[in-house]
Amino acid sequence: MLKFLTRKTLAVIATIAIGLTNGYSQTDTTKLTAYEDLSLKDLLKVKIVSVSKNTEFLFDAPLSASVLSREEIQRTGCTSIMEALRLVPGIIVREQSNGNYDINLRGSDNVPPNASFDIASTTTLVMIDNRPIYSYLRGGTFWETLPIDINDVERIEVIRGPAAALYGPNAVNGVINIITRQIHGKGLYIIANTGQGHHTTVSNASVGYQSKKFSMIASGNYQHRTRSQTRYYEFNRNVWLEDPEYFISYRGDTSTLIGRFPQQKLAMKKYAANIFLNYAASENIKLNLSAGAQHSMVQKVSDENENTPFSTASSDSRYIDFRANGIGFTTQLSYNEGTQIVDFAPGDKYDFHTFDGNIEYNYIAGDFSLKPGISYKSATYDDTKYSDIIHREGIFNGKGIINTKSASLRAEYKMIDNRLRLVGGLTASKFNYPDATYLSSELAATYKVNKKHLLRLVYSRSPRSSNIFDTYSDQAVVLSPSGNNNMTEVALLGNKNLKLLTANMLEAGYRASITQGLDIDVELFEIKSKNYNVSVQSHPIIEFDGVDTVHETPIIATNLPLELLQQGITISLNYSSKKLHIKPFVTFQQSKTKNYSSFINTPDADIPGAAQNNIYSAMGKEATLKSTPTVYGGLAINYVLSSKINLNMSSYYYSSQTYYHLANLLYSDGIRGIDGISAKLIINANISYEAMKGLHLFCSGKNILNDKSREFFRADDVPFMLLGGINYEF
């Protein structure tokens, strides 16, 4: 796991670490009360680091934020980090196959409509201890490749709304920051849990030790999940089939049968290991080093294979992350590498290497603080070893590099006896493609009416970086032979001059402690996004090569005039008494598109009517984005029956949606690319019993109403599941 920790690497890390200071680190919160001792109402008094990169109380945070503690996660019986996000306000979480979810902050999903699956969930930045977990292939997160699991989580901090001024590009709709677990107290630390049930086996274990200045945790996790069904939906004939060979052979593609669907019953198989090392050189200087590796294979809706929405994806990756804090400076360096297979077909394999580095200095003078910083991000993706470059059968047939250099400045000033707080942030990011500099900004104000009431107003702006596919794609797809010496093919081409997707948000919020046991958080938001892109058909080209004629139609990544407007309100309540905790939350939201046409031709396309029916033909028109539910939210109820027995019920709800996939344009029958997702109420229940100190037995029922309706486009049914297990902490 640590084989890439060479002597040279350690020397560089040690050199950079000298003199670094107080800011975020894993050990910054070790002096806080353990989260299992907190009630839900006390979470507003929990210190959070993700909102401003400084430790502050959640109640005072200037942005819309939530904290999900490991106590809440454990009591609900969640078996994965993805599932646990259903306990957080403002997140749409839909299951595709057992354990695999589509996750969106505030639901900017399926934009533009009639697009491919590849561009789903690309506007949320996921981090582990401030380390970005981001796939630059098409943007977004491969959740199954997270090296940590539920056992490693101390808490999950969520920021809703653009946050690139804090964390750089890709935090377009918000941030999910997973803070790993720490040892509370000196000595030996052991945690182990395992769960078994319908279609699911989950096991986690951690062992660690803490002395006065040093702590270490080594953890491992394993998941094996099977699908609730073995059938697949086939686009071409609009049918569900049990045997993938039937529809693959129908398309004349029998050569990749075993490769594409090696395990029809598999939903997820993954295992990973991590090590976390922390050293407090002094009270003000702290060093943190973590490293790990993971292997995963899943079947989910993730890639376009022309036959079915489901694809088999596999990943092997390794990471190392170093953080240092001291004398006003904060630095973080992280490196991730691995091999990914996005669809088990020839050419769909690539190697990747990503590096993230940043350093900030925090200057404080009375009620004024100033934090300048610089960062560098680099992502290299290479499929030359795995694809036939001559025939352009790979994803991008070469090596693609995405570089970003950023400089940031954040200022904060408190006045009127600290009741009024002004926060401003500005980040300039220079990209290699497009060769341009984009500004991210944030301006927030909070006014504490008194200790129980706080008002917030926020404006923020965030861009998303370019990705490998849209920038470097150079792929040839043969459609059909047109004679012995003639061939027709489509060329999927990248575009290095695309404008970057950018979101602007205006938000107002209110937090209050209504009574001793009741808290409320209300946020109203409006988000405008533009510069979406999709691959569109351009002017056909006829190329002559000797006696052979190749008819090639370019499909080029192109910016659309489409704009997205989202408006909504999120309301969260926390009620707490000695034995009863209740946490309801709901979002009401409308999403509208402007200037969007379903046609995928540019004006110069050499086809009849292209000038009239192209990507600009709907200028000025507005339409509802039907793929985002207008209502979604949840409810968690926890009741302490006795000192040894705990009862928990949690629910999650979303209203009906309609997903529009690329097949809607390809087949043009209004059936095969459209899927109506029914409204759904999911109710889970969990009971735990402390058999002896530190040893808990639990039993969980998932989807106890047994509403089997699918939650994503032509994905698996989601039936009732019963699980049981053991959790031990020493």
C-alpha positions, 0 to 999 in steps of 0.5 A: 500500500505504501510502496510509492512512499519513496525516500525522495517523496518523503523528503519533499513532503518533509521540506514542505511541511516545515513551518506549516500551521493551524487550519484543517487536519484530521486531528483538529477535532480530536478535542471535541466531544465524541459524536455518540454523546450528542443529541440531534439538536446538539448538532447545531453546536458541532464544529464544522470545517467545510464551510469556511475551512476554519473550525466554526459552529454549524449554527454560525456557518454562512452557507447552507450546510448539514452535518451527518454524524456517525451516530446517526448513520449507525443508528439508522442501520445504513450499510454504505456512505451513499445510502447514508446521504438520504439522511441529508437535506437537499440531496436526491439519492436514487438507487440503480442496482443494489448499493449503487446510487445516482446522487445529486445535490439539488438535482441538476441531473439529466441536463440537457435532456436527451443526453447520455448517461455519461454526463450524470452527477457531474456538478457535485464535488466529493472529498475525503478529508478535503481530498477531491474524489473526482473523475475527469473522464466525464466529470463526477464521482465513481462512488464505488471507488471510494477507498473508505467505507461506513466504518471509517466515517466520523461525520459527513459535512455537506455544503449546498450551492456553488463553492468553487471559491473555497475548493476550486472548480467542480464544486458547482452545485456543492460539496460532500466532504467525508471526514474520517474517524479519529481515536478519542482517548489514548491506547488501543482502538478496535472497531469491527462490524459485519452485516448479512442479508438479502443480496448483501454482505458488508464487513468493516474493521479498524485497529489503531493506537494513540499515544500523547503525540502519535496515532495510527488507524489501519482499516479494511472494508469489503462489500458483496452485493447481488442484483435483485433481478438478472434481466436487462432492458434492451433499447432496440426492441424495447423489451426486458431480457434475461439473457444478455447474449440474446440482445448482443447477438441481435446487434451482431456483437457476440465477441464481447459477450463474456467481457461486458457481462461477466457476472449477470447477478453482480451489483457490487464487489469491492474491497479496500484498505487504508492507513491513517497516521497523525503526528502532533509535533507541538500544540500548533504543528500537526502532520497527517498522512493517509494512504490506501488502495481499492478494487471494485466491480459494479453493474450500474447505469454508467456508460453508453454500450448501445444495447442496454443502460447497464454496464459493468465497470471495474477499477483498481486505484491507490492514493496517498494524502499528506496534510500539515498545519502550523504557524498560520499555514495549511497545506495538502498534497494528494496523489491518486492513480489507477486503472479504470474500465468503464464498459467491458468492451474493447478500448474502454480501459484507461490509466489515470494519474491525478495530483492535487496540491494547495497551500493557504495562509491564515492572517488574523488581526482582531475581528478581521481575517485574510486567507490567501492561497494557491493550488495546482491540479493535474489529471492525466488519462491515457488509453494508448496501451489498451486501444487500437489507435489506428482504428480509433476504437478507444475512448480518446485514443491517446493521452489527455491532460487537464491542468488547473492553476488557481490563486484565491483570497478569502476575507472575513470581518465581524462587527456590531459585537460580532453579530454581523459577519461579512465573508468574501472569497475570490478564486482565479483559475487558469485552465489549459483547455480552454486556454482561459481564466475563470473567476469563482466568487462568494459573498456572504453575510450573516446577522445574529439577531440574538443567540437563537436567531440567525439570518444569512444572505449568500451570492456565489459563482462556480465553474466546472473544469473541462473533462477528458472525453469532451476535450480529447475524444477521437473515436471512430464508430462504424455504423454500417458497411455500404459496399465492399469498398465503401464504409460509413462511420461516425467520428466522435471528436473533442473540442479544446475551446468549450466554454466551461459550465458555470453556476450562479446562486443567490440564497437566503437562509434562517436558522433558529432555536425555537424552543429548548428542544426544537431547531429549524433551518430554512433556505431559499435558493435560486441557481442559474447555470449555463454553458452546458455542452453535448456532442452534436452532428456537424458537416459530413466529410467524404474522404478518399483513400485509394479505391476505398471511400470513407463517409465520415460524419463528425460528432463534435462536443459543442456548447449549447445555448441552454440555460437552467434555472432552479428555484426552491426552498429547503426546510429542516427541523430537529426535535430532541428530548431525552429519549426521542429525536425527530429530524424531518426535512423537505425540499420544494423545487422547480427546475426550468430550461431555457433555449433548449432544442432536442435537435443535435445538429449545427446550422451547417450540417449537410442534412435537410432542414438542419438550418431550421432544426438545430441546437439554436432552434428553441431560442427564447423557449422555456420548459420544465426539467421533468427529471428533477423531482419537485418534492424530495426529503426525508424523516428520521426518528430515533427512540431510546427504549432503554439503556440497551435497546434503540429503535430507529425509523427513517424514510426518504421520499421523492415525487415523480420524474421523467428521464429523457435519454439519448435513445429518445432522439435515436429512435424518435418514437417517444418510448424507448428513450423516455422513462417515467419514475413514479413517486416513491416513499422508502421506509427503513427500520432498525433495532439495535441491542447492546448485548455487552459493553461495546457489542451491539446486535442489530436488525434492519429492514430496508424498504419495508413497504416493499415498493419495488418500483425502479428509481432510475432509467430502466434500472433494477427493481428495489425490493424489501431487504432484511439484514442483521449483524454485529457491531463491536467497539473497544 
